[in-house]
Amino acid sequence: MGRHAGKAAKAGKAVLAAVLGAAVLLTGALVFAAGKEQRPGSIQVARVNGDSVSAAELKYFAGLRRASVIDEFSRKYGVEFGEGFWIRQVQGQTPLELLRKQALTDVVRLKVVLQLARREGVIQDTSFAAVEEEMGKENERRKKAVANGEPIYGPVRFEASTFVPFYQSKLAVVLKEKLAATVLAATEEQLKAHYEAYKRNLFPVEDRIRFEKAAVSYRLNGKDSAETKQAAQAAAAELRRRLAEGQSVADAAVGLSSAVREEAVAYVKELVLDSATASRMFKSEPLLYEALRSAGPDQSVLPVQDDRAAGCYVVAKVNGREAVDYISYEESRDLVKKHYLDIAFEAYIDEQTRIAAVDLLDGYDKVSVMDGK
């Protein structure tokens, strides 16, 4: 009887060990499964127009917004970055809440572009994993191009931070072309109105300004002295006074002051500032350029300019100003249409982002959007 009891006890222990072993294996399997389920790419935090948004997407955009949120709370509220920064309540909001909100807005905008591309038959998958897959393909293409000695534009290898905007811009080019015939179609009247509204920015023109100038140097043998500079300044002021009285620059530049060497005064006959000369003058004589451009229609004699690079005082007189016409609508229609589409597309995406149906899931508040947090 005792022997049978011992065998039973041993059998019971064996069964218990087997059960415990199975439990350990089951627990391990559950932990492994849970670990897999908790990967950012598999956790769903929201839906945009029915399409899932992964934690990886939210975390990606949070990473891009992180520095600006820190700066905003530091600059606006004086909150220094450090321990407890992300959960500190300021005017009813924590930095972490703002970070999530801004990142979600960026996620929705990307998803809207991807959904539009799917609708137009440009892509098939709107998931972030599909975007990452496209990055892998692009990196492989660039790697082969470099190996074959072919030219590439941009980095040899993309990271997510640079690829996503690159990919969005590529999609935007294709989408604008497709939508130009539908939701973004513009009439001639709309394009002409756009031309009138933006021609000053699209086609900046320089009025044609005719002027004369005289320079009084205060630099002798490559050196400046307080004495020569003071004398040159007084001579330049006298020159300007004579011009204001109606004298020509050539006449006014003669016999200015005994304290100024005759060779220190240089007269330059009529010059022209227009589209052809503007760039060169802006670089070589920026002060005179700005003075000529900002002079009013009734201002012919300009203030004395101290050209320190050349070591002289400059006085100029405007002899005439002619307005130059903008490039006509007919000549610039293609550029006007492209600019119109650029603005219309951004406005369209803004509107679609605003009206998108966004459903937040349980994972939205639970998932970490920062490494190490």
URNOR-V206740 format. One record per residue. RES is the residue in three letters. PHI is phi in degrees with one decimal (NA if undefined). PSI is psi in whole degrees, -180 to 180 (* if undefined). OMEGA is omega as a letter, one per 40 degrees, with the letter a starting at -180 (none if undefined). Layout:
BEGIN
RES PHI PSI OMEGA
RES PHI PSI OMEGA
END
This chain:
BEGIN
MET NA -46 i
GLY -61.7 -37 a
ARG -67.1 -41 i
HIS -64.7 -38 i
ALA -63.5 -40 i
GLY -64.2 -42 i
LYS -63.9 -40 a
ALA -63.6 -40 i
ALA -63.3 -43 i
LYS -63.9 -40 i
ALA -64.4 -39 i
GLY -63.0 -41 i
LYS -64.5 -39 a
ALA -64.5 -43 i
VAL -62.9 -44 i
LEU -60.8 -43 i
ALA -62.6 -40 i
ALA -65.2 -42 i
VAL -63.7 -45 i
LEU -63.0 -41 i
GLY -62.7 -42 i
ALA -64.5 -37 i
ALA -64.4 -42 i
VAL -61.7 -45 i
LEU -62.6 -42 i
LEU -65.2 -42 i
THR -62.0 -43 i
GLY -61.5 -41 i
ALA -64.7 -40 i
LEU -66.3 -42 i
VAL -62.0 -43 i
PHE -62.6 -44 i
ALA -64.2 -42 i
ALA -64.3 -39 i
GLY -61.4 -43 i
LYS -64.1 -40 a
GLU -67.6 -25 a
GLN -88.4 0 i
ARG -63.1 139 a
PRO -52.5 -33 a
GLY -71.4 -21 a
SER -101.7 -15 i
ILE -82.5 127 i
GLN -97.2 126 a
VAL -109.4 -18 a
ALA -164.5 171 i
ARG -130.7 136 i
VAL -118.1 114 a
ASN 51.5 36 i
GLY 91.5 -15 i
ASP -88.3 137 a
SER -70.7 146 i
VAL -115.8 125 a
SER -88.1 161 i
ALA -61.5 -31 i
ALA -61.4 -40 i
GLU -63.9 -49 a
LEU -61.3 -42 a
LYS -67.0 -37 i
TYR -60.6 -51 a
PHE -71.2 -31 i
ALA -62.4 -38 i
GLY -62.0 -36 i
LEU -73.5 -30 a
ARG -90.6 -14 a
ARG -53.5 -51 a
ALA -63.5 -39 a
SER -69.2 -33 i
VAL -69.0 -43 i
ILE -58.9 -45 a
ASP -63.9 -41 a
GLU -63.4 -46 a
PHE -70.3 -31 i
SER -71.9 -44 a
ARG -75.2 -45 a
LYS -82.1 -37 a
TYR -118.4 -3 i
GLY 70.2 23 a
VAL -87.0 115 a
GLU -79.8 143 i
PHE -74.2 130 i
GLY 175.4 -159 a
GLU -57.1 129 i
GLY 77.9 6 a
PHE -57.2 -47 a
TRP -68.9 -22 a
ILE -109.5 11 i
ARG -79.1 126 a
GLN -81.3 124 i
VAL -133.5 116 a
GLN 51.1 46 i
GLY 78.1 12 a
GLN -149.1 141 i
THR -96.6 157 i
PRO -56.4 -36 a
LEU -64.9 -40 i
GLU -64.8 -41 i
LEU -66.2 -40 i
LEU -60.8 -46 i
ARG -61.4 -43 a
LYS -63.2 -47 a
GLN -67.3 -41 i
ALA -63.1 -40 i
LEU -64.5 -39 i
THR -60.1 -43 i
ASP -65.5 -40 i
VAL -61.1 -46 a
VAL -61.9 -42 a
ARG -63.1 -45 i
LEU -61.6 -44 a
LYS -63.3 -38 i
VAL -62.7 -43 i
VAL -64.2 -44 i
LEU -64.3 -41 i
GLN -65.6 -38 i
LEU -65.2 -41 i
ALA -64.6 -37 i
ARG -66.8 -43 a
ARG -61.7 -35 a
GLU -88.6 4 i
GLY 78.2 18 a
VAL -82.4 -40 i
ILE -132.5 171 i
GLN -115.2 -26 a
ASP -122.0 130 a
THR -102.1 7 a
SER -75.5 157 i
PHE -67.4 -31 i
ALA -61.6 -36 i
ALA -67.9 -36 i
VAL -64.6 -43 i
GLU -64.4 -35 i
GLU -65.3 -40 i
GLU -63.8 -36 i
MET -63.1 -42 i
GLY -60.9 -42 i
LYS -64.9 -43 a
GLU -65.5 -40 i
ASN -64.5 -39 i
GLU -66.5 -40 i
ARG -62.3 -42 a
ARG -68.5 -37 i
LYS -60.6 -45 i
LYS -66.6 -39 a
ALA -63.0 -43 i
VAL -63.8 -43 i
ALA -62.0 -32 a
ASN -90.9 4 i
GLY 73.9 20 a
GLU -88.6 147 a
PRO -72.0 144 i
ILE -130.0 155 i
TYR -111.9 127 a
GLY 94.8 -164 a
PRO -69.5 156 i
VAL -68.8 -35 a
ARG -138.1 131 i
PHE -86.2 145 i
GLU -104.2 166 a
ALA -57.5 -38 a
SER -61.0 -29 a
THR -101.7 -26 a
PHE -74.3 -41 a
VAL -57.6 -49 i
PRO -63.7 -36 i
PHE -62.0 -44 a
TYR -67.0 -42 i
GLN -61.1 -42 a
SER -66.3 -37 i
LYS -64.4 -44 i
LEU -63.7 -39 a
ALA -61.5 -40 i
VAL -59.7 -47 a
VAL -67.6 -42 a
LEU -66.7 -39 i
LYS -61.5 -40 i
GLU -64.8 -41 a
LYS -71.8 -41 a
LEU -79.2 -13 a
ALA -60.8 -23 a
ALA -97.3 -4 a
THR -125.7 -102 a
VAL -69.1 -22 i
LEU -105.2 10 a
ALA -60.2 138 a
ALA -121.7 140 i
THR -81.9 166 i
GLU -60.7 -38 i
GLU -62.6 -41 i
GLN -65.9 -41 i
LEU -67.0 -39 i
LYS -66.3 -39 i
ALA -65.0 -38 i
HIS -64.8 -41 i
TYR -59.0 -47 a
GLU -64.4 -37 a
ALA -73.1 -31 a
TYR -118.1 3 a
LYS -62.5 -31 i
ARG -66.6 -33 i
ASN -85.3 -37 a
LEU -74.8 -39 a
PHE -130.0 66 i
PRO -61.0 133 i
VAL -123.0 151 i
GLU -102.0 126 i
ASP -59.7 150 i
ARG -88.8 112 a
ILE -112.8 123 i
ARG -98.5 131 a
PHE -151.2 162 i
GLU -120.4 159 i
LYS -149.4 158 i
ALA -135.2 144 a
ALA -122.5 136 i
VAL -112.9 111 a
SER -80.4 142 i
TYR -118.7 13 a
ARG -106.0 124 a
LEU -123.5 122 a
ASN 54.7 38 i
GLY 79.1 6 a
LYS -124.6 147 i
ASP -107.9 143 i
SER -131.6 155 a
ALA -61.3 -35 a
GLU -67.4 -50 a
THR -67.6 -33 a
LYS -68.7 -40 i
GLN -65.2 -42 i
ALA -65.6 -41 i
ALA -66.2 -38 i
GLN -65.0 -42 i
ALA -64.8 -40 i
ALA -66.5 -39 i
ALA -65.9 -38 i
ALA -65.3 -40 i
GLU -65.5 -41 i
LEU -59.0 -45 a
ARG -65.4 -38 i
ARG -61.6 -42 i
ARG -64.2 -40 i
LEU -64.1 -40 i
ALA -64.6 -26 i
GLU -82.9 -6 i
GLY 110.0 0 i
GLN -72.0 155 i
SER -75.9 160 i
VAL -63.6 -40 a
ALA -61.3 -44 a
ASP -72.9 -41 a
ALA -66.2 -25 a
ALA -81.1 -4 a
VAL -94.0 135 i
GLY 59.6 48 a
LEU -71.4 -52 a
SER -162.1 142 i
SER -69.8 -19 a
ALA -79.1 -9 a
VAL -112.2 130 i
ARG -62.0 142 a
GLU -60.5 -38 a
GLU -73.7 -9 i
ALA -79.8 -12 a
VAL -102.8 121 a
ALA -119.9 127 i
TYR -105.4 133 i
VAL -117.5 122 a
LYS -68.9 -179 a
GLU -50.6 132 i
LEU -118.9 170 i
VAL -130.5 131 i
LEU -108.4 115 i
ASP -148.8 -167 a
SER -60.3 -31 a
ALA -76.0 -30 a
THR -108.4 -8 a
ALA -59.6 -47 a
SER -61.4 -45 a
ARG -64.8 -43 a
MET -69.1 -37 i
PHE -59.6 -35 a
LYS -80.8 -40 a
SER -88.1 -34 a
GLU -136.5 67 a
PRO -60.4 -37 a
LEU -66.8 -45 i
LEU -66.5 -38 i
TYR -58.6 -49 a
GLU -64.8 -38 i
ALA -64.8 -41 i
LEU -67.0 -42 a
ARG -69.7 -34 a
SER -91.3 -6 a
ALA -65.4 138 i
GLY -73.0 167 a
PRO -62.7 -25 a
ASP -98.5 3 a
GLN -100.0 106 a
SER -98.3 -36 a
VAL -98.4 122 a
LEU -89.1 157 i
PRO -60.7 157 i
VAL -65.8 132 i
GLN -108.9 131 i
ASP -93.7 102 i
ASP -88.7 89 a
ARG -67.7 -31 i
ALA -63.8 -40 a
ALA -90.5 -14 i
GLY 72.6 47 a
CYS -155.6 161 i
TYR -98.2 136 a
VAL -117.9 133 i
VAL -123.2 130 a
ALA -127.1 152 i
LYS -128.8 127 i
VAL -83.7 125 i
ASN -96.9 -20 a
GLY -177.3 153 i
ARG -138.1 128 a
GLU -123.4 126 i
ALA -72.0 139 i
VAL -108.0 134 a
ASP -71.3 151 i
TYR -73.9 160 i
ILE -59.5 137 a
SER -67.4 160 i
TYR -60.2 -42 a
GLU -60.9 -40 a
GLU -72.4 -28 a
SER -111.5 13 a
ARG -55.8 -43 a
ASP -61.8 -44 i
LEU -67.6 -39 i
VAL -62.1 -43 a
LYS -64.2 -42 i
LYS -61.8 -44 i
HIS -64.6 -40 i
TYR -60.2 -46 a
LEU -64.0 -39 i
ASP -57.9 -48 a
ILE -70.7 -43 a
ALA -64.1 -38 i
PHE -65.3 -46 i
GLU -61.4 -41 i
ALA -65.5 -38 i
TYR -65.7 -44 i
ILE -66.0 -39 i
ASP -58.2 -45 a
GLU -67.4 -43 i
GLN -65.6 -33 i
THR -67.4 -41 a
ARG -64.6 -39 a
ILE -96.1 3 a
ALA -61.2 143 i
ALA -83.4 110 a
VAL -112.9 120 i
ASP -113.9 120 i
LEU -85.4 135 i
LEU -101.4 174 a
ASP -57.2 -35 a
GLY -67.5 -17 a
TYR -59.2 -47 a
ASP -82.8 -17 a
LYS -93.4 -35 a
VAL -72.8 141 i
SER -76.4 136 i
VAL -104.1 8 a
MET -135.8 141 i
ASP -66.4 136 i
GLY 74.5 12 a
LYS -115.9 * none
END
